C-alpha cells in the first residue's frame, strides 16, 4: 500500500489537459477578386496566428465602395468553395461589401472580430478612398460591429506582396491586442522589399484623388477622365501619398460614422423649418415639452 507521501507526490505530478487557446476570427476579402494574388498572400500570412475565413468576389469588383450590389434575397447569391490552400475559402457573385455583410449575418459561422481587405494592387490614398472596394469592405465591417483593415500596395515589378502581408499581420496583431470600439484603418505600403521600408507612419489623407479632369465627349458619346500619375501629383508633406513616395508605409484611421454633431447647430431649425406655421422643436418631442408657435 502506498504511503501518503507517495500518493501526494503522484497527485502533484499529474499533468492537467492542455486546452488550446481559441484563435481570433478574421475574415479576409478584397475587391480584385478571389483569383488575385494579393488575397492569397494576405490570407496565408494571417492564418499563422488567426482563425481565417476567406470570402471574396468571384471577379474583379474594384471601385464598388461599400456597395452590396443588386440581388434577389429569395433567389440567393451564387457561392462556391475555392482552393487557395486554406480550409475555408469562398467566391461570391457580388462585391466585397456583400461578402462582409453576409459574414456579419452568420453565413460563415460566428461573428468575425476583424475584417482584413486586400492586398489591393495599387495604393488607396487621398480623399477618393471612399470609392475603393478594398476600403469599402473595411467600412462595412465597422457598420456591423467589427474592426476593419484595408491593405494596399504600390505597384512594382515584381509585386512586393510579402512586404504588405508582413506589415498587415503586424497591424492586425495591434488592432486585436486590446479592447477598443470598432474602428477602421487603411494601410498603404511602398512597393519595395521589406528591408527597404523606412518605417510605418500615421498619416492624413492626401487632398487629391486619382482623377484630375472629366470631359464629356458628346460626339463620341462617352465620358473621358484624366488620371493623375502617382509621381506627378502635388501632395502635402506628411500625407499618405507623400510618405509612400518616401518609402514609408502609412496607417490612417478612417473617421467614425457615429452621427457626430460637432459642426451642427444646437437646433436644426436654424438650417430649415417647415413651411407651415407650426413646427416641432427638439424639446417638443420630449414628454415634458410643449409645441412652439412660429414667430
Buried (B, 14 or more C-beta within 10 A) or exposed (E): EEEEEEEEEEEEEEEEEEEEEEEBBBBBBBBBBBBBEBBBBBBBBBBEBBBBBBBBBBEBBBBBBBBBBEEEEEEEBEBEEBEBEBEBBBBBBBBBBBBBBBBBEEBBEEBBBBBBBBBBBBBBBBEBBBBBBBBBBBBBBBBBEBBBBBBBBBEEEEBBBBBBBBBBBBBBEEBBEEEEEBBBBBBBBBBBEBEEBEEBBEBEBBEBBBEEEEEEEEEEEEEEEEEBEBEEBEBEEEBBBBBBBEBBBBBBEBEEEEEEEEEEEEEEBEEEEEEEEEBEBEEEEEEEEEEEEEE
